Amino acid sequence: MAQSAAERPGGEPGQPVEGVWRFSAVAHEASVPQTRHAVRDRLLAQGLAAERYQELVDDVLLIVSELVGNAVTHAAVLSPYLTTELAIEDGWVRISVEDGHPHRPKALESDQGQLGGRGLLLVKSVTSQAGGVCDVECTGEGGKVVWAALPLPAGPVGRTGDGDDGEAGGGPGRTGPAHTPDPDALDGLSADGGLWPV
């Protein structure tokens, strides 16, 4: 698993060091724990080892496991490799998984008659509870990037609250300036046009 990094110094003492890191892996089941461990090690090395970040780190690692596992399960036929990107910048931690398969994933509601398919629903739930955002984007090569961005805790302990202070309007985007999709809009996307349609 190759890793490249671009780091910037942290803004304040005690704050995580910003940067962007990529982890490339073969689309195989063994890549799920390998990627999760690599992301965990990087988060801790960048200053997120303190107790106040524990819930955030746990959420990010759960999201990594679900997104990489989903890519391995559903995209490996057309995409033998996948890339996971971790970014810490502007008060956000963003995790994304890119593969070469054009199919946009769909989160399934709980259905006892169907195995699997609820991992993306879990990602959406965890992201929403943390005050974050998530989406899927097409790549120029015909694949896709599924991503989630979670805010760094602002206070000395726990999460920042319900996030309605007016300052949390912009999560880090994949390209160009930071952007945040309307969280309510994610629920209304069509099956072929978004990650989490109703």
C-alpha positions in Angstrom: 0.0 0.0 0.0 1.7 3.2 -1.2 1.3 6.4 0.6 2.0 10.0 -0.4 1.5 13.0 1.7 1.4 16.8 1.6 1.4 18.4 5.0 0.9 21.9 6.3 1.6 23.0 9.9 -1.3 23.1 12.3 -2.8 26.5 13.0 -2.9 26.4 16.8 -1.1 24.4 19.4 -3.0 21.2 20.2 -4.7 21.2 16.8 -4.2 18.5 14.3 -1.5 19.0 11.6 -3.3 19.5 8.2 -2.5 17.6 5.1 -3.7 15.2 2.5 -2.6 11.5 2.2 -3.5 8.8 -0.3 -3.5 5.1 0.2 -3.6 2.9 -2.9 -4.7 -0.8 -2.6 -5.7 -3.8 -4.6 -9.5 -4.3 -4.5 -9.3 -7.3 -2.2 -10.9 -8.1 1.2 -7.5 -7.8 2.9 -7.3 -4.1 1.9 -10.2 -3.2 4.2 -8.3 -3.7 7.5 -5.0 -2.6 5.9 -6.5 0.7 4.8 -8.3 1.2 8.1 -5.0 0.7 10.1 -3.1 3.0 7.7 -5.7 5.8 8.2 -5.8 5.2 12.0 -2.0 5.5 12.2 -2.0 8.7 10.1 -4.8 10.3 12.2 -2.9 9.6 15.4 0.4 10.8 13.9 -1.3 14.1 12.9 -2.4 14.9 16.4 -5.8 13.2 16.8 -4.7 10.9 19.6 -6.2 13.0 22.4 -9.3 11.8 24.1 -11.4 14.7 22.7 -10.9 13.2 19.2 -11.6 9.6 20.1 -15.2 9.6 18.8 -14.2 11.4 15.6 -11.4 8.8 15.0 -13.9 5.9 15.6 -16.4 7.4 13.2 -13.8 8.0 10.5 -12.5 4.4 10.8 -16.0 3.0 10.6 -16.6 5.0 7.5 -13.3 3.8 6.0 -14.2 0.2 6.6 -17.7 0.6 5.0 -16.5 2.6 1.9 -13.5 0.4 1.2 -15.5 -2.8 1.8 -18.2 -1.5 -0.5 -15.7 -0.7 -3.3 -14.1 -4.2 -2.9 -17.4 -6.0 -3.0 -19.1 -4.1 -5.8 -16.4 -2.4 -7.9 -13.5 -5.0 -8.1 -14.7 -6.5 -11.4 -14.1 -3.2 -13.3 -11.7 -1.6 -10.8 -8.8 -3.8 -9.6 -7.4 -0.9 -7.6 -8.9 1.7 -5.3 -7.5 4.8 -3.7 -8.5 6.1 -0.3 -7.7 9.7 0.5 -7.6 11.3 3.9 -7.6 15.1 4.2 -7.4 17.1 7.4 -8.0 20.8 6.6 -10.0 23.8 7.5 -11.5 22.2 10.6 -12.7 19.1 8.8 -11.6 15.5 8.3 -12.5 14.1 4.9 -12.3 10.5 3.8 -12.9 9.4 0.3 -12.6 6.2 -1.7 -12.2 6.3 -5.4 -12.7 3.3 -7.8 -13.0 2.9 -11.5 -16.5 1.4 -11.5 -19.2 3.8 -12.9 -22.1 2.5 -10.8 -23.2 4.9 -8.1 -24.0 3.0 -4.9 -27.4 3.0 -3.3 -28.0 2.7 0.5 -30.8 0.2 1.3 -33.2 0.6 4.1 -33.3 -2.2 6.7 -34.7 -5.3 5.1 -34.4 -8.6 6.8 -34.9 -10.5 3.5 -31.8 -8.9 1.9 -28.2 -9.4 2.9 -25.8 -6.5 2.7 -26.6 -3.0 1.3 -26.9 -1.3 4.7 -23.3 -0.1 5.0 -23.9 3.1 3.2 -27.0 3.8 5.3 -24.7 3.4 8.3 -22.2 5.8 6.8 -25.0 8.4 6.2 -26.2 8.0 9.7 -22.8 8.3 11.4 -21.9 11.3 9.2 -25.1 13.0 9.9 -24.9 12.5 13.7 -21.4 13.9 13.7 -22.6 17.1 11.9 -20.9 16.1 8.7 -21.8 15.7 5.0 -21.3 12.9 2.5 -21.8 12.5 -1.3 -20.6 10.7 -4.4 -18.9 12.3 -7.4 -18.0 11.0 -10.9 -14.4 11.1 -12.0 -13.2 12.2 -15.3 -12.1 8.6 -16.1 -15.7 7.3 -15.6 -15.3 6.0 -12.1 -16.6 7.5 -8.8 -15.4 8.9 -5.5 -17.6 8.3 -2.4 -16.7 10.7 0.4 -17.7 11.8 3.9 -16.4 14.9 5.8 -16.7 15.3 9.6 -16.0 18.5 11.5 -13.2 18.5 14.0 -14.4 19.1 17.6 -14.2 22.8 18.4 -14.2 22.5 22.2 -12.0 20.8 24.7 -14.2 17.7 24.9 -16.8 15.9 22.8 -18.5 17.0 19.7 -19.3 20.6 18.7 -23.0 20.2 19.5 -25.8 20.4 16.9 -23.8 22.5 14.5 -26.3 25.3 13.9 -23.9 28.1 14.8 -23.8 29.2 11.2 -20.1 28.6 10.9 -20.2 25.0 9.7 -21.4 25.7 6.2 -18.5 24.5 4.2 -16.9 21.0 4.2 -13.9 20.3 2.1 -14.7 19.4 -1.5 -12.8 17.1 -3.8 -11.9 19.8 -6.3 -12.1 23.6 -6.3 -13.3 25.6 -3.3 -14.8 24.0 -0.3 -18.5 23.0 -0.8 -21.2 21.4 1.2 -24.2 19.7 -0.3 -27.5 20.4 1.4 -27.8 17.3 3.8 -31.6 17.3 3.1 -31.0 17.1 -0.6 -29.1 13.8 -0.2 -32.4 12.2 0.8 -34.1 13.3 -2.3 -31.6 12.2 -5.0 -32.8 9.7 -7.6 -31.4 6.2 -7.7 -29.1 7.0 -10.6 -28.2 10.4 -9.5 -26.9 10.1 -5.9 -25.5 8.1 -3.1 -28.5 8.0 -0.8 -31.8 8.1 -2.6 -35.0 7.5 -0.7 
